Amino acid sequence: MHLNKSMARFLSNFSVIFSLLFFLNPNLLHAAWGLNMTQGVTPISQDVYNMHMTSLYVVTIIGILVFSVMFWSIFHHRKSKGVKPAKFSHSTTVEVIWTLIPFAIIVALAIPATKLLARMDDTSKSEITVKATGYQWKWKYDYIDEDITLYSNLAADSVDASQKNSGIDPKTADNYLRNTDTALVLPVGKKIRIMTTASDVIHAWWVPDLGWKRDAIPGFINDNWTVINKEGIYRGQCAEICGKGHGYMPIVVKAVPEKEYLAWVQETKLALKSKKDSGDKELSMDELKSKGEAVYKANCLACHQANGQGIKGVFPALDGSPIATVKTRITEHIHQVIYGKNNMPAFGEQLSDTDIAAVVTYERNVWGNKTGDIIQPKDVAASRKK
């Protein structure tokens, strides 16, 4: 009895709060609680939506019919009206009918659904191929036909706002936890094959507007395809719980006209070449620390924290750590960033020599670490050869 009263009180309070929120801002609840699937901007997403709606109409009609007959029967055959229960135990004819009709409905829905699934897996005649690799906690995009490799991290303003006791209002961050520093740029109107895999644990690449989700599994390649019909920015996220930073690896797809895409490809190739060629350049302490801070935020902050204190018992502190303060351990520090250690992933493939030099210099000269050590890109290049 007490439990029923508590439940009734909870439901009453919940309904009052819900009604008040809706009265104050109807759009708030509409945005947070969508009542239907995303229609999307691709042929597959439209087909999936249409299949969903067809199935919804069918089950809704069935539900209305079944419950109408049930409630009518309960009302008209109740004991208070003096109705006597029937004496029969079963009817073969009725059992055959209510078996064949659902079977026919299921087959009628299964045929187009199976055709749709087969079409979703047909990646033939793709014009562009992109491989998406999941890392803890970022995405790597390889444009197979263009020899372009990019890493997509959570946007810096979201990183800052997400830190414990940051004092930053998440509302001030642009698309908080849903924005990245690098978008996956794709042309509209082209059939694009997207392969998914992972380097560490299972992830899942999901952008609702494209109409599908694919698991990214270490050692396996899953693939799918898309044709984006409308220009715009489409957001998604990893949809497989992949560790502490699972909620911090969003996906941003930027669909642009083909001409703009081709221009972006050329600009990106030149930028990557310039970045690679800058490995011989000597940088000042200020330049290294400035760049290192950005690299640290994008790659290290989730584990070692903004204050360098790490997470006790899980991720070690860098502030005051011997590896980041003892001069004789500079090479070990560089090696650990390049090749990883224990739970720390290897960043040698993800970061350039300049990036690694910058972040190692930064880690050795912030917080309580005041070593004065300067690591140059050539030092990292030499460490790679050892």
Secondary structure, 3 states (H helix, E strand, C coil): CHHHHHHHHHHHHHHHHHHHHHHHCHHHHHHHCCCCCCCCCCHHHHHHHHHHHHHHHHHHHHHHHHHHHHHHHHHHCCHHHCCCCCCCCCCHHHHHHHHHHHHHHHHHHHHHHHHHHHHHCCCCCCCEEEEEEEECCEEEEEECCCCEEEEECECHHHHHHHCCCCCCCHHHCCCCCCCECCCEEEECCCEEEEEEEECCCCEEEEEHHHCEEEEECECCCEEEEEECCCCEEEEEEECCCCCCCHHHCEEEEEEECHHHHHHHHHHHHHHHHHHHHHHHCCCCHHHHHHHHHHHHHHHCHHHHCCCCCCECCCECCCCCCHHHHCHHHHHHHHHHHHHCECCECCCCCCCCHHHHHHHHHHHCCCCCCCCCCCCCHHHHHHHHHC
